[in-house]
Structure formats: C-alpha cells, structure tokens
C-alpha cells in the first residue's frame, strides 16, 4: 500500500511544472522565514539547469514614489534569481548546501515601470561550482551575473547585477 501511495505521489510530483514548484517553495520560505521576500510576491516563470526567470510584479508594495520599481524590490529579485538557481542545481546534483551572499553589485540602467523579469542564465558555470562544493565540503565563492528587464521588453535591460555566491555543503 505504501509503495502505491509513494508511486502516485511521484507521478503527481512529475506532472507539476518545475516553475510552479519553485514558486511555491520560494513563497513558502518567504512566508516562514523572510516576510519581506513574501511581500513582493516573486514568481518563478522558468527554471532549468541553464536558466531561471523570476518575476516581481510592480504593485503598491514594490513601487517607489516615482511610480517605478523600488531598488529594494529589484535587489530581492536579483537575490532570488541567483540563489534559487543554485539551490535548484544542488537538488539536481543530489546535495544540500548552505547559501549566503558575500557581495552585490548592480547597475541601474533605466526605470522599471512595469513587472520585472530577473534572468540568470549562468547555469552551466553554477552547476560546476555546485559540484565542487558538494564534493569538497568546503565553503567556496563564485560571482554570478544576471540582468533584469521589464516584461515585454526583453532586449532592454533595466539593471545588470553581480552577486558573489558563497556555498558550503550541509553536513
């Protein structure tokens, strides 16, 4: 009986899109541990081994006095795109990691006057890095780049960012 239940759960799990699962995990973690993260309502629009796209809507909670996205909300989106891709890759590689950021640099290029997509497409380099961390067990650092654009204007970034990711295998 337990085997049948486990099989049904695995089939259900396989039928749910990865982006939906990642969004649920992100928002659940935000609600439980980081209420500020939960308050901006990030949604994962795409996630795979190469790339992640996280969307933060422009709402009353994320808007500044000029009507564009507040830079704190932009920082949350950058954090989510890099961190969630690293955690996703660690899960795929069969390990668990402690994640933190050592450094954050951003260039704001223009105002974000709509919902914003945060894109990190450095999955190949990040995957190799996660493998090294899992094998060594030591804390290691890697600088990861990404960019943000207003939904509907993918060729016009509103920001480019670099985060230095610090990972260590969970014991």
Backbone as CSV, one residue per row, in Angstrom:
resi,resn,N_x,N_y,N_z,CA_x,CA_y,CA_z,C_x,C_y,C_z
1,UNK,0.825,-1.203,0.000,0.000,0.000,0.000,0.865,1.261,0.000
2,UNK,1.902,1.273,0.863,2.772,2.441,0.936,3.488,2.665,-0.387
3,UNK,3.854,1.580,-1.056,4.545,1.695,-2.341,3.639,2.332,-3.392
4,UNK,2.344,1.972,-3.376,1.392,2.546,-4.335,1.191,4.036,-4.063
5,UNK,1.077,4.400,-2.801,0.917,5.812,-2.434,2.152,6.599,-2.867
6,UNK,3.325,6.042,-2.602,4.576,6.699,-2.990,4.639,6.870,-4.510
7,UNK,4.191,5.852,-5.253,4.194,5.921,-6.708,3.239,6.995,-7.221
8,UNK,2.064,7.086,-6.625,1.088,8.104,-7.020,1.637,9.503,-6.724
9,UNK,2.264,9.671,-5.570,2.849,10.960,-5.212,3.949,11.333,-6.199
10,UNK,4.778,10.370,-6.593,5.841,10.638,-7.565,5.266,11.020,-8.921
11,UNK,4.169,10.378,-9.319,3.538,10.721,-10.591,2.953,12.131,-10.543
12,UNK,2.318,12.461,-9.430,1.777,13.817,-9.270,2.904,14.843,-9.276
13,UNK,3.977,14.550,-8.565,5.120,15.456,-8.499,5.713,15.679,-9.885
14,UNK,5.802,14.623,-10.679,6.372,14.730,-12.020,5.467,15.533,-12.954
15,UNK,4.167,15.569,-12.668,3.236,16.275,-13.556,3.145,17.776,-13.249
16,UNK,3.662,18.213,-12.118,3.621,19.635,-11.767,4.836,20.321,-12.373
17,UNK,4.636,21.402,-13.116,5.777,22.103,-13.726,6.783,22.585,-12.678
18,UNK,8.051,22.513,-13.029,9.129,22.895,-12.110,8.982,24.345,-11.649
19,UNK,8.537,25.228,-12.528,8.380,26.642,-12.157,7.316,26.803,-11.074
20,UNK,6.251,26.032,-11.137,5.202,26.114,-10.111,5.737,25.654,-8.765
21,UNK,6.477,24.531,-8.794,7.046,24.024,-7.538,8.023,25.031,-6.949
22,UNK,8.868,25.602,-7.797,9.851,26.571,-7.313,9.168,27.811,-6.741
23,UNK,8.088,28.254,-7.362,7.341,29.410,-6.850,6.751,29.086,-5.480
24,UNK,6.168,27.915,-5.330,5.580,27.514,-4.049,6.647,27.455,-2.955
25,UNK,7.795,26.899,-3.279,8.887,26.815,-2.309,9.370,28.208,-1.934
26,UNK,9.558,29.064,-2.939,10.042,30.421,-2.704,9.067,31.215,-1.845
27,UNK,7.798,31.167,-2.162,6.820,31.935,-1.396,6.597,31.328,-0.012
28,UNK,6.630,30.003,0.088,6.504,29.366,1.397,7.664,29.716,2.310
29,UNK,8.873,29.683,1.749,10.063,30.052,2.530,9.978,31.517,2.949
30,UNK,9.518,32.363,2.028,9.352,33.774,2.353,8.353,33.974,3.482
31,UNK,7.238,33.295,3.417,6.222,33.427,4.460,6.748,32.950,5.804
32,UNK,7.519,31.861,5.791,8.000,31.248,7.028,9.210,31.969,7.600
33,UNK,10.185,32.323,6.744,11.467,32.831,7.228,11.747,34.299,6.909
34,UNK,11.320,34.777,5.725,11.674,36.125,5.278,10.405,36.829,4.783
35,UNK,9.637,37.423,5.686,8.375,38.058,5.282,8.526,39.136,4.208
36,UNK,9.653,39.843,4.192,9.866,40.851,3.152,9.875,40.205,1.768
37,UNK,10.507,39.047,1.653,10.519,38.295,0.396,9.094,37.924,0.003
38,UNK,8.319,37.442,0.946,6.932,37.055,0.671,6.112,38.255,0.210
39,UNK,6.384,39.426,0.781,5.565,40.607,0.493,5.682,41.094,-0.949
40,UNK,6.776,40.787,-1.636,6.909,41.238,-3.034,6.353,40.216,-4.028
41,UNK,5.926,39.056,-3.555,5.253,38.023,-4.353,6.030,37.584,-5.596
42,UNK,7.267,37.116,-5.415,8.024,36.651,-6.585,7.422,35.371,-7.160
43,UNK,7.520,35.247,-8.476,7.029,34.052,-9.172,8.133,33.560,-10.098
44,UNK,8.358,32.265,-10.076,9.335,31.674,-10.992,8.598,31.379,-12.295
45,UNK,9.056,31.998,-13.366,8.423,31.824,-14.675,9.085,30.722,-15.493
46,UNK,10.375,30.483,-15.229,11.104,29.435,-15.948,12.270,29.002,-15.076
47,UNK,12.514,27.700,-15.013,13.685,27.197,-14.295,14.117,25.880,-14.927
48,UNK,15.407,25.789,-15.204,16.004,24.555,-15.689,17.477,24.578,-15.295
49,UNK,18.272,23.673,-15.809,19.676,23.594,-15.405,20.521,24.726,-15.969
50,UNK,20.004,25.458,-16.929,20.764,26.526,-17.565,20.331,27.925,-17.146
51,UNK,19.056,28.084,-16.792,18.496,29.429,-16.679,17.329,29.472,-15.688
52,UNK,17.160,30.647,-15.103,15.987,30.911,-14.275,15.458,32.291,-14.628
53,UNK,14.140,32.431,-14.608,13.486,33.720,-14.783,12.517,33.888,-13.609
54,UNK,12.751,34.917,-12.802,11.895,35.228,-11.657,11.205,36.551,-11.951
55,UNK,9.898,36.609,-11.717,9.137,37.831,-11.946,8.698,38.450,-10.626
56,UNK,8.872,39.755,-10.533,8.321,40.513,-9.406,7.364,41.537,-10.000
57,UNK,6.105,41.510,-9.557,5.128,42.454,-10.106,5.318,43.860,-9.524
58,UNK,5.008,44.856,-10.338,5.021,46.234,-9.875,3.682,46.482,-9.189
59,UNK,3.710,46.581,-7.880,2.498,46.767,-7.086,2.708,47.925,-6.112
60,UNK,1.724,48.174,-5.344,1.831,49.209,-4.308,3.006,48.922,-3.376
61,UNK,3.300,47.662,-3.129,4.357,47.270,-2.196,5.749,47.352,-2.804
62,UNK,5.861,47.316,-4.125,7.178,47.322,-4.768,7.484,48.626,-5.499
63,UNK,6.530,49.547,-5.506,6.665,50.798,-6.257,7.283,51.888,-5.379
64,UNK,8.122,52.733,-5.979,8.674,53.879,-5.258,7.814,55.128,-5.503
65,UNK,8.265,56.259,-5.023,7.489,57.499,-5.147,7.417,58.019,-6.585
66,UNK,8.233,57.488,-7.486,8.222,57.900,-8.892,7.364,56.979,-9.763
67,UNK,6.835,55.929,-9.175,5.988,55.000,-9.918,6.747,53.851,-10.555
68,UNK,8.048,53.782,-10.336,8.830,52.663,-10.861,9.176,51.719,-9.710
69,UNK,9.800,50.594,-10.048,10.096,49.605,-9.014,11.191,50.117,-8.082
70,UNK,10.945,49.983,-6.796,11.874,50.395,-5.754,13.132,49.537,-5.821
71,UNK,14.296,50.134,-5.577,15.536,49.385,-5.746,15.647,48.222,-4.765
72,UNK,14.984,48.290,-3.632,14.975,47.154,-2.704,14.272,45.948,-3.303
73,UNK,13.177,46.188,-4.028,12.472,45.091,-4.705,13.330,44.529,-5.830
74,UNK,14.083,45.402,-6.518,14.996,44.934,-7.560,16.089,44.058,-6.957
75,UNK,16.574,44.428,-5.784,17.602,43.619,-5.112,17.051,42.250,-4.713
76,UNK,15.807,42.215,-4.265,15.184,40.935,-3.905,15.089,40.028,-5.135
77,UNK,14.711,40.585,-6.278,14.616,39.789,-7.499,15.963,39.221,-7.918
78,UNK,17.013,40.044,-7.806,18.359,39.568,-8.152,18.771,38.438,-7.217
79,UNK,18.545,38.615,-5.926,18.845,37.606,-4.900,18.126,36.296,-5.229
80,UNK,16.851,36.379,-5.528,16.055,35.178,-5.810,16.552,34.454,-7.062
81,UNK,16.891,35.201,-8.105,17.286,34.544,-9.353,18.571,33.740,-9.181
82,UNK,19.556,34.309,-8.526,20.828,33.600,-8.360,20.707,32.499,-7.302
83,UNK,20.141,32.834,-6.152,20.045,31.872,-5.053,19.189,30.669,-5.375
84,UNK,18.049,30.906,-5.990,17.149,29.794,-6.292,17.733,28.880,-7.366
85,UNK,18.436,29.450,-8.346,19.076,28.601,-9.354,20.146,27.726,-8.707
86,UNK,20.923,28.280,-7.781,21.952,27.490,-7.084,21.319,26.360,-6.277
87,UNK,20.241,26.646,-5.561,19.570,25.616,-4.766,18.943,24.543,-5.661
88,UNK,18.384,24.965,-6.780,17.790,24.021,-7.741,18.862,23.068,-8.275
89,UNK,20.023,23.616,-8.629,21.113,22.783,-9.146,21.659,21.848,-8.076
90,UNK,21.740,22.327,-6.826,22.200,21.452,-5.740,21.251,20.268,-5.560
91,UNK,19.956,20.529,-5.657,18.976,19.449,-5.522,19.134,18.431,-6.651
92,UNK,19.328,18.916,-7.869,19.525,18.029,-9.016,20.791,17.193,-8.841
93,UNK,21.846,17.799,-8.309,23.136,17.120,-8.129,23.129,16.191,-6.919
94,UNK,22.042,16.205,-6.147,21.921,15.280,-5.026,22.547,15.756,-3.734
95,UNK,22.707,17.051,-3.582,23.283,17.579,-2.348,22.455,18.718,-1.786
96,UNK,22.785,19.091,-0.576,22.164,20.247,0.058,23.279,21.204,0.446
97,UNK,23.008,22.502,0.305,24.036,23.495,0.574,23.490,24.608,1.466
98,UNK,24.416,25.227,2.208,24.136,26.467,2.923,24.487,27.587,1.959
99,UNK,23.592,28.539,1.788,23.777,29.587,0.811,23.811,30.945,1.491
100,UNK,24.739,31.788,1.092,24.745,33.185,1.513,25.393,33.998,0.408
101,UNK,25.275,35.299,0.511,25.876,36.193,-0.465,26.933,37.030,0.223
102,UNK,28.082,37.186,-0.441,29.179,37.974,0.110,29.220,39.371,-0.475
103,UNK,28.683,39.537,-1.665,28.845,40.794,-2.373,27.673,40.962,-3.333
104,UNK,27.301,42.221,-3.564,26.220,42.522,-4.501,26.551,43.835,-5.195
105,UNK,26.601,43.794,-6.515,26.833,45.000,-7.298,25.761,45.074,-8.370
106,UNK,25.241,46.281,-8.567,24.182,46.450,-9.551,24.377,47.768,-10.293
107,UNK,24.050,47.751,-11.569,23.992,48.960,-12.379,22.545,49.137,-12.806
108,UNK,21.923,50.212,-12.341,20.559,50.528,-12.742,20.645,51.323,-14.039
109,UNK,20.047,50.833,-15.098,20.176,51.429,-16.420,19.012,52.337,-16.788
110,UNK,17.824,52.001,-16.317,16.643,52.833,-16.546,15.554,52.425,-15.560
111,UNK,14.531,53.230,-15.495,13.443,52.930,-14.562,12.656,51.702,-14.996
112,UNK,12.283,50.900,-14.001,11.465,49.708,-14.242,10.018,50.084,-13.971
113,UNK,9.282,50.395,-15.026,7.911,50.896,-14.873,6.865,49.843,-15.212
114,UNK,7.144,48.607,-14.841,6.218,47.504,-15.038,6.740,46.292,-14.294
115,UNK,6.065,45.169,-14.442,6.555,43.930,-13.840,7.940,43.635,-14.405
116,UNK,8.807,43.065,-13.566,10.199,42.867,-13.970,10.567,41.385,-13.926
117,UNK,11.271,40.942,-14.974,11.854,39.599,-15.011,13.332,39.710,-14.665
118,UNK,13.784,38.832,-13.754,15.181,38.744,-13.345,15.719,37.446,-13.938
119,UNK,16.740,37.556,-14.761,17.236,36.418,-15.516,18.675,36.107,-15.111
120,UNK,18.907,34.866,-14.747,20.266,34.371,-14.521,20.418,33.169,-15.448
121,UNK,21.316,33.298,-16.413,21.494,32.215,-17.390,22.904,31.635,-17.333
122,UNK,23.484,31.622,-16.140,24.820,31.061,-15.942,24.759,29.688,-15.271
123,UNK,23.763,28.894,-15.657,23.561,27.589,-15.048,24.708,26.618,-15.249
124,UNK,25.384,26.674,-16.395,26.484,25.744,-16.650,27.623,25.976,-15.664
125,UNK,28.056,27.225,-15.518,29.138,27.544,-14.578,28.700,27.299,-13.138
126,UNK,27.468,27.638,-12.845,26.945,27.442,-11.494,26.836,25.955,-11.164
127,UNK,26.468,25.131,-12.135,26.391,23.686,-11.921,27.743,23.073,-11.584
128,UNK,28.788,23.491,-12.299,30.146,23.016,-11.998,30.561,23.454,-10.596
129,UNK,30.231,24.696,-10.252,30.564,25.229,-8.937,29.863,24.433,-7.835
130,UNK,28.588,24.153,-8.017,27.825,23.381,-7.022,28.440,21.988,-6.858
131,UNK,28.840,21.353,-7.959,29.510,20.044,-7.877,30.775,20.122,-7.042
132,UNK,31.592,21.148,-7.267,32.829,21.328,-6.499,32.538,21.474,-5.010
133,UNK,31.528,22.268,-4.690,31.174,22.498,-3.287,30.706,21.207,-2.634
134,UNK,29.859,20.452,-3.321,29.330,19.204,-2.763,30.458,18.196,-2.553
135,UNK,31.384,18.104,-3.509,32.493,17.153,-3.383,33.477,17.547,-2.297
136,UNK,33.820,18.824,-2.211,34.861,19.258,-1.274,34.348,19.431,0.149
137,UNK,33.116,19.860,0.311,32.586,20.142,1.640,33.052,21.476,2.196
138,UNK,33.921,22.169,1.470,34.443,23.455,1.923,33.588,24.596,1.387
139,UNK,33.606,25.721,2.105,32.917,26.917,1.634,33.695,27.489,0.454
140,UNK,32.958,27.787,-0.621,33.565,28.355,-1.824,32.697,29.519,-2.303
141,UNK,33.327,30.407,-3.077,32.651,31.597,-3.581,32.697,31.648,-5.100
142,UNK,31.637,32.185,-5.692,31.570,32.375,-7.140,30.740,33.614,-7.417
143,UNK,31.231,34.475,-8.308,30.455,35.640,-8.724,29.583,35.254,-9.904
144,UNK,28.289,35.520,-9.769,27.292,35.140,-10.773,26.604,36.410,-11.268
145,UNK,26.405,36.498,-12.580,25.800,37.683,-13.195,24.379,37.410,-13.635
146,UNK,23.610,38.477,-13.726,22.251,38.395,-14.223,21.806,39.763,-14.701
147,UNK,20.593,39.811,-15.206,20.043,41.088,-15.654,18.540,41.083,-15.419
148,UNK,17.976,42.293,-15.429,16.538,42.455,-15.229,15.979,43.272,-16.384
149,UNK,14.772,42.921,-16.806,14.092,43.701,-17.841,12.605,43.743,-17.537
150,UNK,11.957,44.783,-18.022,10.514,44.901,-17.859,9.860,43.861,-18.759
151,UNK,8.833,43.189,-18.246,8.111,42.181,-19.021,7.627,42.823,-20.325
152,UNK,7.898,42.157,-21.437,7.512,42.671,-22.747,8.623,43.437,-23.446
153,UNK,9.714,43.726,-22.738,10.864,44.430,-23.327,12.151,43.671,-23.031
154,UNK,12.295,42.438,-23.523,13.447,41.619,-23.149,14.788,42.136,-23.660
155,UNK,14.805,42.955,-24.697,16.059,43.459,-25.232,16.578,44.695,-24.524
156,UNK,15.789,45.248,-23.604,16.153,46.488,-22.929,16.287,46.250,-21.428
157,UNK,17.491,45.909,-20.949,17.635,45.675,-19.511,17.453,46.959,-18.711
158,UNK,16.830,46.817,-17.552,16.710,47.949,-16.620,17.813,47.887,-15.581
159,UNK,18.437,46.726,-15.441,19.540,46.568,-14.489,20.392,45.358,-14.876
160,UNK,21.656,45.450,-14.534,22.587,44.325,-14.625,23.205,44.165,-13.245
161,UNK,23.328,42.914,-12.787,23.805,42.698,-11.428,24.784,41.542,-11.352
162,UNK,25.609,41.601,-10.300,26.565,40.535,-9.979,26.465,40.263,-8.491
163,UNK,26.316,39.007,-8.145,26.286,38.602,-6.740,27.381,37.577,-6.515
164,UNK,28.124,37.729,-5.441,29.105,36.722,-5.079,28.417,35.732,-4.160
165,UNK,28.232,34.549,-4.679,27.527,33.470,-4.004,28.524,32.681,-3.168
166,UNK,28.184,32.418,-1.925,29.028,31.631,-1.038,28.246,30.389,-0.638
167,UNK,28.789,29.223,-0.994,28.109,27.955,-0.712,28.996,27.033,0.117
168,UNK,28.338,26.229,0.946,29.006,25.160,1.693,28.046,23.993,1.782
169,UNK,28.574,22.784,1.636,27.735,21.585,1.723,27.189,21.443,3.138
170,UNK,25.893,21.095,3.228,25.293,20.799,4.532,25.790,19.435,4.989
171,UNK,26.146,19.349,6.228,26.620,18.082,6.795,25.468,17.350,7.453
